Structures are given as structure tokens and as C-alpha cells.
Amino acid sequence: MPNIVVVGTQWGDEGKGKVVDLLAPHVNVVARFAGGNNAGHTVVVGREKYVLHTIPSGILHPGCRCVIGCGVVVDPGSLIEEMESLVQRGVTLDGNLFISKNAHLIMPYHPALDRASEAKLGKRRIGTTGKGVGPAYVDKAARAGIRMADLLNERLFREKLELNVAQKNRLLREIYDAQTFSVEEILNQYLRYAGWLAPYITDTALLLSRWIDNGYSVLFEGAQATMLDIDHGTYPYITSSSTTAGGAATGTGVPPTRLHGVLGVSKAYTTRVGAGPFPSEMAGPLAEAIRARGHEYGATTGRPRRCGWFDAIVGRYAARINGLDTVALTKLDVLDQCETVKVCVGYRYRGDILTEFPEDENVVTEAEPFYEEVEGWRAPTGGAKNEADLPAKARRYLERLEELIGVPFCLISTGAQREETILCENSPLLRWFPSVRSSLL
Ligand code: IMP
């Protein structure tokens, strides 16, 4: 049974939640491997809308087991809130949710450090979600972090907490002039969390290995996206984890030799939240129109997303870095009313045309987009059941994107509902999950 990685190919918010939700009935397990509650995966089921921050979207399918891997940083308060809200809506967590013992905890001083550091950066600020994700990964890399397993050992937890609070309080007081924290308050709060979470904390790498041995199929759910990856994104305007396909292995403990394919999720245009270079960014009323039509507001922070045209340089880069086998293209309907649709096919930089994504921050910042323009289709795409139902100009747009990024599409999404999805002819998905055909028709 195939083990497939799902990643975002742009700057996040591509609609990974919807794609994972569509594929979840065809797999046994969905595993999250990176990020924390900075993510916001929106899934619409009938009239119900679910926004999941830490729990994989597979949880909405009875019988689908969900893993929060070691590559994830977990804010236990936020996770418990999410768990309670799912339980209230009838979702069963017991026997379906498993949290890695090695996942690091987001502690109350992490959001405080996140916000204080952003304030100090001034115009170089990253525009983080303020959830403390960056500082939690700092502690992980500094070997000072506190992990899920530590929650289950009060003595060790206290010891690690005392060391951390002493250090962080100094930092907060002396560098940032910010409020400090009390060991006892955090200890009491986190021991209450431990009581809640203990039944779910386990060796998830071992579980995944056994499940795969038994023929289970695992979907690895990425958070954020390629251009926000700590190594391959637009550093330093990135998140702090390995959001690209390689992270699926390190972030769960499943070796790369047991992964069978990578599915990228791209929007038919591009958005970005927070600061940093964005070569194909639109300006003015056009950006506002796309933002309104695409409801482009952050699922976690509510911030308006920056909007831009599809960037084929980014698409091709994501294909290379992730080894994409196929791409699910989302939100095609948002472009339905455009008179013309542009695609960024190169960057102008000091007299040259660049056709590969530059790794140098300064080059990306100065790069001017070079566009190809196609006529808009000006007809609704929502409700199309297959590619042949799409307006001819929309089909040509899709073909051109596939050609530019060099990867075939498997799904085209034209709305938030599960039903508003087209399965592409010869979709590479069918090789992995033949039953997808009957569930989507
Ligand atoms: P952090 O992950 O909160 O540290 O934020 C770092 C950067 O990643 C900021 O530009 C955020 O806006 C961006 N970011 C983090 N999570 C998401 C997400 O789920 N979607 C889109 N952007 C995100």
C-alpha cells in the first residue's frame, strides 16, 4: 500500500486540508510531520467548517488513524481545545489520535519570545503567526527543548522547566524588556495538560513502522509549504521547520525508502502571509478582488493574505525540491472572472532573465516578474465534473501550467466542498489509490 507525502508548493494555504480530506478515506493513517499551530487547515464537510491547527485533517474520517509526528511542535493548550471541539462535534479521538513522545512542546514563554523578537526586528520582522513556533524550534536545535515524553515525568519536567524559565526570564527581562514567567504556574498548568494528553502520547515512529509492515497506507500531511521551508524557502522569511517532502521522513521516523510518492498542492494563483519576497505579487484593486473572491484571510490569524499570479518558477522549483509526482491544483474558480490571466515564467534581474528560482535572498528581492498572459475564460468552472466540462481557455491555462512546471495534475479543485473536485484524466493518483475514481464521481 502506498505511502504518499502531501506538500504545499507555494507559501502555504494552497488547500492541503481539502486534498488530505479527499484522500483520507483511501488510506489507513494520516501523519503530520512539521510545523505547529501556526498552520490552519480548513475542511468543509457539507455545511460544517472545520479549521484544524495541529490535528491532521484525516481525523474527520472514522477509522483513519492520525499521528502527530516528532517534527511537529505542540502547544498543548491549543491542541486540547481542538480535541474538545472535535469531540463535541462527534469525532472519536480514542484509538485514532497518536502523539509522538519526541514532539517538542510549545511553552508559554515561546509565544512571548516570538512577539518580543518580532517587535525588536522592526522593518526586518518576519510577520510570524505569533504562536511561538520559531522559538520552540530554536530550543529544539539548542537541545534545551521539552518534549511530550517529559510531560509524563514530573521530576524531569520540573528540572527542565526550571532551567528554561531561568534562562528565558533573563532574556525577556534584559533583552526584550518583557514580562517574565513563574515555574510553578507553568508546572501546574502543564501537569493538568499531561493528565489530558497522556493516553495519546506514544512511540509513533514504532507504530508507523509496524503499521506499514502490516500493509497500512500512510498519507504524510505537510504544513506550511515549500517556500516557507527552513532550508529551501525564502530565508529568513520562512517558518522554522522542514516543510518539504524530506521532512516527512525526519518528522515521523519513517525512512525515505518506505515513501512511494509526493503530491504537491498549488493554488491556481499565489498567496503569501507575512513579510518577505513575492515576485509575482499583484497590487491594488486586482489583489483586493482576488482576496475577496478567494476569501484570502489567514485561517490562524485572520490576516489578509498577499495575492499574486501563479509563479511557474516557484512551481518548477517546488517540483525539483520535493520530487513531485503530481500536483493538485486548487481554487481555479477564483480566476473565473479575470479578463486576462498572467503566469510568471521568468524573473528579470539586472539585465538577465532567470528561469530557475534564485537561492540568494537579495536576488529574489530585486527580481522583477516576467509574465506570459492568457485570455481569461470568463465562465464559471465550479460544478464541472471532469476536465472536458471546463471552458476551453481554462483547460489551456491548466495545460500551460503543467507544461511550465513539468508535472502532471491529478486533481482540479473549483470550490471548498468535497464535491467541487475534478479528477484529471490519467490522474497519477489512480496509480496509488484506484478507489479515488469511484469516490469522486
Ligand atoms: P511562524 O511559522 O509563525 O514562525 O511564521 C513564519 C512565517 O511563516 C510567516 O510569514 C507566517 O505568515 C508564515 N506561516 C506560518 N504558518 C503558515 C501557514 O499555515 N500558512 C501560511 N503562512 C504561514
Residues whose N, C-alpha, C, O or C-beta is under 5 A from the ligand:
A	BS01	IMP	W11 G12 D13 N38 A39 G40 I126 G127 T128 T129 G130 K131 V133 G134 Q224 L228 I238 T239 S240 V273 G274 A275
